[in-house]
């Protein structure tokens, strides 16, 4: 659960960094577009009026003025295009942020549900353990009251988990006598189960 939460936070951080970088690009492009060379039209170099354009109709100074007027238009067009691209990117980033926020909310809701389910299962497990412990204690009293030879034969027939539970709840002296009536294989299995349940 913690890994998913960390992954979600990393994704949000990455989106934030992408947004900051995008805004940095916008500012850099605006700075480049608004430098003095770009904003103040260049003063055309004065040339003699006698020089004519390639067609020979207008003096060359008029063509240069026309070019100087088109440069700001080109810059404005480029800026407008860049603004539209950035607006589209901002819309995408906002929709992605909303999607991530929704995913985060869903994850947190699922984590809450899992915690509640875990608490419920823990309560059931504790109830079950308490019931098993009471049952083993009651059975241990019966085996304590039974003669060792008969109790050993009965314990030999039980499954290992039940036999271990009963043995652990018996009086130590009675359990020690009972071990003499068990086969070595059964005694070894019961010992392993007792050791495993103790861990």
MIDOSE-1310 file (N, C-alpha, C; in nm, 2 decimals, decimal comma, always signed):
residues 199
xxxx	+0,08/-0,12/+0,00/+0,00/+0,00/+0,00/+0,09/+0,13/+0,00; +0,19/+0,12/+0,08/+0,28/+0,24/+0,09/+0,35/+0,26/-0,04; +0,39/+0,15/-0,11/+0,45/+0,16/-0,24/+0,36/+0,23/-0,34; +0,23/+0,20/-0,34/+0,14/+0,26/-0,43/+0,12/+0,41/-0,40
xxxx	+0,12/+0,44/-0,28/+0,10/+0,58/-0,24/+0,23/+0,66/-0,28; +0,34/+0,60/-0,26/+0,47/+0,67/-0,30/+0,47/+0,69/-0,45; +0,43/+0,58/-0,53/+0,43/+0,59/-0,67/+0,33/+0,70/-0,71; +0,22/+0,72/-0,65/+0,12/+0,82/-0,68/+0,18/+0,96/-0,66
xxxx	+0,25/+0,97/-0,55/+0,32/+1,10/-0,51/+0,43/+1,14/-0,61; +0,50/+1,04/-0,66/+0,61/+1,06/-0,76/+0,55/+1,11/-0,89; +0,43/+1,05/-0,93/+0,36/+1,09/-1,05/+0,32/+1,23/-1,04; +0,26/+1,27/-0,93/+0,22/+1,41/-0,91/+0,33/+1,50/-0,92
xxxx	+0,45/+1,46/-0,86/+0,57/+1,55/-0,86/+0,62/+1,56/-1,00; +0,62/+1,45/-1,08/+0,66/+1,46/-1,22/+0,57/+1,56/-1,30; +0,44/+1,55/-1,28/+0,35/+1,64/-1,35/+0,38/+1,78/-1,31; +0,41/+1,81/-1,18/+0,44/+1,94/-1,14/+0,56/+1,99/-1,21
xxxx	+0,67/+1,91/-1,21/+0,79/+1,95/-1,28/+0,77/+1,98/-1,42; +0,69/+1,90/-1,49/+0,66/+1,92/-1,63/+0,60/+2,05/-1,65; +0,50/+2,08/-1,56/+0,43/+2,21/-1,58/+0,53/+2,33/-1,55; +0,62/+2,32/-1,46/+0,71/+2,42/-1,43/+0,81/+2,44/-1,55
xxxx	+0,85/+2,33/-1,61/+0,94/+2,34/-1,73/+0,87/+2,40/-1,84; +0,74/+2,37/-1,86/+0,66/+2,43/-1,97/+0,65/+2,58/-1,95; +0,62/+2,62/-1,83/+0,61/+2,76/-1,80/+0,74/+2,83/-1,82; +0,85/+2,76/-1,79/+0,99/+2,82/-1,81/+1,01/+2,84/-1,96
xxxx	+0,97/+2,74/-2,05/+0,98/+2,75/-2,19/+0,90/+2,87/-2,24; +0,78/+2,89/-2,19/+0,70/+3,01/-2,23/+0,77/+3,14/-2,20; +0,82/+3,15/-2,08/+0,89/+3,27/-2,04/+1,01/+3,30/-2,12; +1,09/+3,19/-2,15/+1,21/+3,20/-2,23/+1,18/+3,25/-2,37
xxxx	+1,07/+3,19/-2,43/+1,03/+3,23/-2,57/+0,98/+3,38/-2,57; +0,91/+3,42/-2,46/+0,86/+3,55/-2,45/+0,98/+3,65/-2,44; +1,08/+3,61/-2,36/+1,20/+3,70/-2,34/+1,27/+3,71/-2,47; +1,28/+3,60/-2,55/+1,35/+3,60/-2,67/+1,28/+3,69/-2,78
xxxx	+1,15/+3,69/-2,77/+1,07/+3,76/-2,86/+1,06/+3,91/-2,83; +1,08/+3,94/-2,70/+1,07/+4,09/-2,66/+1,21/+4,15/-2,64; +1,31/+4,10/-2,69/+1,44/+4,17/-2,68/+1,44/+4,29/-2,77; +1,52/+4,39/-2,73/+1,52/+4,52/-2,80/+1,53/+4,51/-2,95
xxxx	+1,61/+4,41/-3,00/+1,63/+4,40/-3,14/+1,51/+4,36/-3,21; +1,42/+4,28/-3,14/+1,30/+4,23/-3,20/+1,19/+4,33/-3,19; +1,18/+4,41/-3,09/+1,07/+4,50/-3,07/+1,09/+4,63/-3,14; +1,21/+4,68/-3,15/+1,22/+4,81/-3,22/+1,26/+4,78/-3,36
xxxx	+1,19/+4,83/-3,45/+1,22/+4,81/-3,59/+1,35/+4,87/-3,63; +1,43/+4,80/-3,71/+1,56/+4,85/-3,75/+1,54/+4,97/-3,84; +1,62/+5,06/-3,82/+1,62/+5,18/-3,91/+1,69/+5,14/-4,04; +1,61/+5,16/-4,15/+1,67/+5,11/-4,28/+1,79/+5,20/-4,31
xxxx	+1,88/+5,14/-4,37/+2,00/+5,21/-4,41/+1,96/+5,30/-4,53; +2,01/+5,42/-4,52/+1,97/+5,52/-4,63/+2,05/+5,49/-4,75; +1,98/+5,47/-4,86/+2,05/+5,44/-4,99/+2,00/+5,55/-5,09; +2,09/+5,57/-5,18/+2,04/+5,67/-5,28/+1,91/+5,63/-5,35
xxxx	+1,83/+5,73/-5,37/+1,70/+5,71/-5,43/+1,72/+5,65/-5,57; +1,83/+5,68/-5,63/+1,85/+5,63/-5,77/+1,86/+5,48/-5,78; +1,89/+5,41/-5,66/+1,89/+5,26/-5,67/+1,75/+5,22/-5,67; +1,73/+5,12/-5,76/+1,59/+5,07/-5,77/+1,59/+4,92/-5,73
xxxx	+1,47/+4,87/-5,71/+1,45/+4,73/-5,68/+1,48/+4,65/-5,80; +1,46/+4,52/-5,78/+1,49/+4,42/-5,89/+1,40/+4,45/-6,01; +1,28/+4,50/-5,98/+1,19/+4,53/-6,09/+1,22/+4,67/-6,15; +1,29/+4,74/-6,08/+1,33/+4,87/-6,13/+1,22/+4,98/-6,11
xxxx	+1,12/+4,95/-6,04/+1,01/+5,04/-6,02/+1,02/+5,13/-5,90; +1,04/+5,05/-5,78/+1,05/+5,12/-5,65/+1,19/+5,13/-5,60; +1,22/+5,23/-5,53/+1,36/+5,24/-5,47/+1,37/+5,12/-5,37; +1,49/+5,08/-5,35/+1,52/+4,96/-5,26/+1,48/+4,99/-5,12
xxxx	+1,48/+5,11/-5,07/+1,44/+5,14/-4,93/+1,30/+5,10/-4,90; +1,21/+5,11/-5,00/+1,07/+5,07/-4,98/+1,06/+4,92/-4,95; +1,13/+4,84/-5,03/+1,12/+4,70/-5,00/+1,17/+4,66/-4,87; +1,28/+4,73/-4,82/+1,33/+4,70/-4,69/+1,23/+4,73/-4,58
xxxx	+1,16/+4,85/-4,60/+1,06/+4,88/-4,50/+0,95/+4,78/-4,50; +0,91/+4,73/-4,61/+0,81/+4,62/-4,62/+0,86/+4,50/-4,54; +0,99/+4,46/-4,56/+1,04/+4,34/-4,48/+1,04/+4,37/-4,33; +1,08/+4,49/-4,29/+1,08/+4,53/-4,15/+0,94/+4,52/-4,09
xxxx	+0,84/+4,55/-4,17/+0,70/+4,55/-4,11/+0,65/+4,40/-4,10; +0,70/+4,31/-4,19/+0,66/+4,17/-4,18/+0,72/+4,10/-4,07; +0,84/+4,14/-4,02/+0,91/+4,07/-3,91/+0,82/+4,07/-3,79; +0,77/+4,18/-3,74/+0,69/+4,18/-3,62/+0,56/+4,09/-3,64
xxxx	+0,51/+4,09/-3,76/+0,39/+4,01/-3,79/+0,43/+3,86/-3,77; +0,55/+3,82/-3,83/+0,59/+3,69/-3,81/+0,61/+3,65/-3,67; +0,67/+3,74/-3,59/+0,69/+3,71/-3,45/+0,56/+3,70/-3,38; +0,46/+3,79/-3,41/+0,33/+3,78/-3,34/+0,26/+3,65/-3,38
xxxx	+0,27/+3,61/-3,51/+0,21/+3,48/-3,55/+0,27/+3,36/-3,48; +0,41/+3,37/-3,47/+0,48/+3,26/-3,39/+0,44/+3,25/-3,25; +0,43/+3,37/-3,19/+0,39/+3,38/-3,05/+0,24/+3,33/-3,03; +0,16/+3,37/-3,12/+0,02/+3,32/-3,11/+0,01/+3,17/-3,13
xxxx	+0,08/+3,12/-3,22/+0,09/+2,97/-3,24/+0,14/+2,90/-3,11; +0,25/+2,96/-3,06/+0,31/+2,90/-2,93/+0,21/+2,91/-2,82; +0,13/+3,02/-2,81/+0,03/+3,03/-2,70/-0,07/+2,93/-2,72; -0,12/+2,90/-2,84/-0,22/+2,80/-2,86/-0,17/+2,66/-2,82
xxxx	-0,05/+2,63/-2,86/+0,01/+2,50/-2,82/+0,02/+2,49/-2,67; +0,06/+2,60/-2,60/+0,07/+2,59/-2,45/-0,06/+2,58/-2,39; -0,16/+2,65/-2,45/-0,30/+2,64/-2,39/-0,35/+2,49/-2,40; -0,32/+2,43/-2,52/-0,36/+2,29/-2,54/-0,29/+2,20/-2,44
xxxx	-0,16/+2,23/-2,42/-0,08/+2,15/-2,33/-0,13/+2,17/-2,18; -0,17/+2,29/-2,15/-0,22/+2,32/-2,01/-0,35/+2,24/-1,99; -0,44/+2,24/-2,09/-0,56/+2,17/-2,08/-0,53/+2,02/-2,06; -0,44/+1,96/-2,13/-0,40/+1,82/-2,11/-0,34/+1,80/-1,97
xxxx	-0,26/+1,89/-1,93/-0,20/+1,87/-1,79/-0,31/+1,88/-1,68; -0,40/+1,97/-1,70/-0,51/+1,98/-1,60/-0,60/+1,86/-1,60; -0,63/+1,80/-1,72/-0,71/+1,68/-1,72/-0,63/+1,57/-1,66; -0,50/+1,56/-1,68/-0,42/+1,46/-1,62/-0,41/+1,47/-1,47
xxxx	-0,41/+1,60/-1,42/-0,41/+1,62/-1,28/-0,54/+1,58/-1,22; -0,65/+1,60/-1,29/-0,78/+1,56/-1,24/-0,79/+1,41/-1,24; -0,73/+1,34/-1,34/-0,74/+1,20/-1,34/-0,65/+1,14/-1,23; -0,54/+1,20/-1,20/-0,45/+1,15/-1,09/-0,52/+1,17/-0,96
xxxx	-0,58/+1,29/-0,94/-0,65/+1,32/-0,82/-0,77/+1,21/-0,80; -0,84/+1,18/-0,90/-0,94/+1,07/-0,89/-0,88/+0,94/-0,86; -0,77/+0,90/-0,92/-0,70/+0,78/-0,89/-0,65/+0,78/-0,75; -0,60/+0,89/-0,70/-0,55/+0,90/-0,56/-0,67/+0,88/-0,47
xxxx	-0,78/+0,94/-0,49/-0,90/+0,93/-0,41/-0,94/+0,78/-0,41; -0,95/+0,72/-0,52/-0,99/+0,58/-0,53/-0,89/+0,49/-0,45; -0,76/+0,51/-0,47/-0,66/+0,44/-0,39/-0,68/+0,45/-0,24; -0,70/+0,57/-0,20/-0,72/+0,60/-0,05/-0,85/+0,53/+0,00
xxxx	-0,95/+0,53/-0,08/-1,08/+0,47/-0,04/-1,05/+0,32/-0,03; -0,98/+0,26/-0,13/-0,95/+0,11/-0,13/-0,86/+0,08/-0,01; -0,77/+0,17/+0,02/-0,68/+0,14/+0,14/-0,77/+0,14/+0,27; -0,86/+0,23/+0,28/-0,95/+0,24/+0,40/-1,03/+0,11/+0,40
xxxx	-1,09/+0,07/+0,29/-1,16/-0,06/+0,29/-1,08/-0,18/+0,33; -0,96/-0,18/+0,28/-0,87/-0,29/+0,31/-0,83/-0,29/+0,46; -0,81/-0,17/+0,52/-0,78/-0,17/+0,66/-0,90/-0,21/+0,74; -1,02/-0,17/+0,70/-1,14/-0,22/+0,78/-1,16/-0,37/+0,77
xxxx	-1,13/-0,42/+0,65/-1,14/-0,57/+0,63/-1,03/-0,64/+0,71; -0,91/-0,58/+0,72/-0,81/-0,65/+0,79/-0,84/-0,65/+0,94; -0,90/-0,54/+0,99/-0,94/-0,53/+1,13/-1,05/-0,63/+1,16; -1,14/-0,65/+1,07/-1,25/-0,75/+1,09/-1,19/-0,89/+1,09
xxxx	-1,10/-0,92/+0,99/-1,04/-1,05/+0,99/-0,96/-1,08/+1,11; -0,88/-0,97/+1,16/-0,81/-0,99/+1,29/-0,90/-1,02/+1,40; -1,01/-0,96/+1,41/-1,11/-0,99/+1,52/-1,16/-1,13/+1,51; -1,19/-1,17/+1,39/-1,23/-1,31/+1,37/-1,12/-1,41/+1,41
xxxx	-1,00/-1,38/+1,37/-0,89/-1,47/+1,40/-0,87/-1,47/+1,55; -0,87/-1,36/+1,62/-0,86/-1,36/+1,76/-0,97/-1,44/+1,83; -1,09/-1,43/+1,78/-1,20/-1,51/+1,84/-1,18/-1,65/+1,82; -1,13/-1,69/+1,69/-1,10/-1,83/+1,66/-0,99/-1,88/+1,75
xxxx	-0,88/-1,80/+1,77/-0,77/-1,85/+1,85/-0,82/-1,87/+1,99; -0,90/-1,78/+2,04/-0,95/-1,79/+2,18/-1,03/-1,92/+2,20; -1,12/-1,94/+2,10/-1,20/-2,06/+2,10/-1,12/-2,19/+2,10; -1,02/-2,19/+2,01/-0,92/-2,31/+2,00/-0,85/-2,33/+2,13
xxxx	-0,80/-2,22/+2,19/-0,73/-2,23/+2,31/-0,82/-2,29/+2,42; -0,94/-2,24/+2,43/-1,03/-2,29/+2,53/-1,06/-2,44/+2,51; -1,08/-2,48/+2,38/-1,11/-2,62/+2,35/-0,99/-2,71/+2,39; -0,87/-2,66/+2,35/-0,75/-2,74/+2,39/-0,73/-2,75/+2,54
xxxx	-0,76/-2,64/+2,61/-0,75/-2,65/+2,76/-0,85/-2,75/+2,82; -0,97/-2,75/+2,76/-1,07/-2,84/+2,81/-1,03/-2,99/+2,78; -0,98/-3,01/+2,66/-0,94/-3,14/+2,62/-0,81/-3,19/+2,70; -0,73/-3,09/+2,73/-0,61/-3,13/+2,82/-0,65/-3,17/+2,95
xxxx	-0,75/-3,11/+3,01/-0,80/-3,16/+3,14/-0,85/-3,31/+3,13; -0,92/-3,34/+3,02/-0,97/-3,48/+3,00/-0,85/-3,57/+2,99; -0,75/-3,53/+2,91/-0,63/-3,62/+2,90/-0,55/-3,63/+3,03; -0,55/-3,52/+3,11/-0,48/-3,53/+3,24/-0,55/-3,63/+3,33
xxxx	-0,68/-3,64/+3,32/-0,75/-3,73/+3,40/-0,75/-3,88/+3,35; -0,71/-3,90/+3,23/-0,71/-4,03/+3,17/-0,58/-4,10/+3,20; -0,58/-4,24/+3,22/-0,45/-4,31/+3,25/-0,36/-4,29/+3,13; -0,22/-4,27/+3,15/-0,13/-4,24/+3,05/-0,13/-4,34/+2,93
xxxx	-0,14/-4,47/+2,95/-0,14/-4,56/+2,84/-0,26/-4,54/+2,75; -0,38/-4,52/+2,80/-0,50/-4,49/+2,72/-0,49/-4,36/+2,65; -0,44/-4,25/+2,73/-0,43/-4,12/+2,67/-0,33/-4,12/+2,56; -0,22/-4,19/+2,58/-0,11/-4,20/+2,47/-0,17/-4,26/+2,34
xxxx	-0,25/-4,37/+2,36/-0,31/-4,43/+2,24/-0,41/-4,34/+2,17; -0,49/-4,26/+2,25/-0,58/-4,17/+2,19/-0,50/-4,06/+2,12; -0,40/-4,01/+2,18/-0,32/-3,90/+2,13/-0,25/-3,94/+2,00; -0,22/-4,07/+1,99/-0,15/-4,12/+1,87/-0,24/-4,12/+1,75
xxxx	-0,37/-4,12/+1,77/-0,47/-4,13/+1,66/-0,51/-3,99/+1,61; -0,48/-3,88/+1,69/-0,52/-3,75/+1,66/-0,43/-3,69/+1,55; -0,48/-3,58/+1,48/-0,39/-3,51/+1,39/-0,29/-3,43/+1,47; -0,18/-3,40/+1,41/-0,06/-3,34/+1,48/-0,10/-3,21/+1,54
xxxx	-0,17/-3,12/+1,48/-0,20/-2,99/+1,53/-0,29/-3,01/+1,66; -0,39/-3,09/+1,66/-0,47/-3,11/+1,78/-0,39/-3,17/+1,89; -0,31/-3,27/+1,86/-0,23/-3,34/+1,96/-0,13/-3,24/+2,02; -0,07/-3,15/+1,94/+0,02/-3,05/+1,99/-0,05/-2,95/+2,08
xxxx	-0,17/-2,91/+2,04/-0,25/-2,82/+2,12/-0,29/-2,88/+2,26; -0,33/-3,00/+2,26/-0,36/-3,07/+2,38/-0,24/-3,08/+2,47; -0,13/-3,13/+2,42/-0,01/-3,15/+2,49/+0,04/-3,02/+2,56; +0,04/-2,91/+2,48/+0,09/-2,79/+2,54/+0,00/-2,74/+2,66
xxxx	-0,12/-2,78/+2,66/-0,21/-2,74/+2,77/-0,22/-2,84/+2,89; -0,15/-2,95/+2,88/-0,15/-3,05/+2,98/-0,05/-3,01/+3,09; -0,07/-3,07/+3,21/+0,03/-3,05/+3,32/+0,16/-3,12/+3,27; +0,27/-3,05/+3,30/+0,40/-3,09/+3,25/+0,43/-3,23/+3,29
xxxx	+0,41/-3,27/+3,42/+0,44/-3,41/+3,47/+0,36/-3,51/+3,39; +0,23/-3,48/+3,37/+0,14/-3,58/+3,30/+0,18/-3,59/+3,16; +0,22/-3,48/+3,09/+0,26/-3,48/+2,95/+0,39/-3,56/+2,94; +0,48/-3,54/+3,03/+0,60/-3,62/+3,02/+0,58/-3,77/+3,03
xxxx	+0,49/-3,81/+3,12/+0,46/-3,96/+3,13/+0,39/-4,00/+3,00; +0,31/-3,92/+2,94/+0,23/-3,95/+2,82/+0,33/-3,98/+2,70; +0,44/-3,91/+2,69/+0,54/-3,92/+2,58/+0,59/-4,06/+2,58; +0,60/-4,13/+2,69/+0,65/-4,27/+2,69/+0,55/-4,36/+2,61
xxxx	+0,43/-4,33/+2,59/+0,33/-4,41/+2,53/+0,31/-4,37/+2,38; +0,38/-4,28/+2,33/+0,37/-4,24/+2,19/+0,48/-4,30/+2,11; +0,45/-4,32/+1,98/+0,56/-4,37/+1,89/+0,66/-4,26/+1,87; +0,79/-4,29/+1,85/+0,89/-4,18/+1,82/+0,85/-4,09/+1,71
xxxx	+0,79/-4,15/+1,60/+0,75/-4,07/+1,49/+0,65/-3,96/+1,53; +0,54/-4,01/+1,60/+0,44/-3,92/+1,64/+0,49/-3,81/+1,74; +0,57/-3,86/+1,83/+0,63/-3,76/+1,93/+0,71/-3,65/+1,86; +0,79/-3,69/+1,75/+0,87/-3,60/+1,67/+0,78/-3,50/+1,60
xxxx	+0,67/-3,55/+1,54/+0,58/-3,46/+1,47/+0,51/-3,36/+1,56; +0,47/-3,41/+1,68/+0,40/-3,32/+1,78/+0,50/-3,22/+1,82; +0,63/-3,25/+1,85/+0,73/-3,16/+1,89/+0,75/-3,05/+1,78; +0,76/-3,09/+1,66/+0,77/-2,99/+1,55/+0,66/-2,89/+1,55
xxxx	+0,54/-2,95/+1,56/+0,42/-2,86/+1,56/+0,42/-2,76/+1,68; +0,46/-2,81/+1,80/+0,47/-2,72/+1,91/+0,57/-2,61/+1,89; +0,68/-2,65/+1,83/+0,79/-2,55/+1,81/+0,74/-2,45/+1,70; +0,68/-2,50/+1,60/+0,63/-2,41/+1,49/+0,52/-2,31/+1,55
xxx	+0,43/-2,36/+1,63/+0,32/-2,27/+1,68/+0,38/-2,18/+1,79; +0,49/-2,21/+1,85/+0,55/-2,12/+1,95/+0,61/-2,00/+1,88; +0,66/-2,02/+1,76/+0,72/-1,91/+1,68/+0,62/-1,82/+1,64
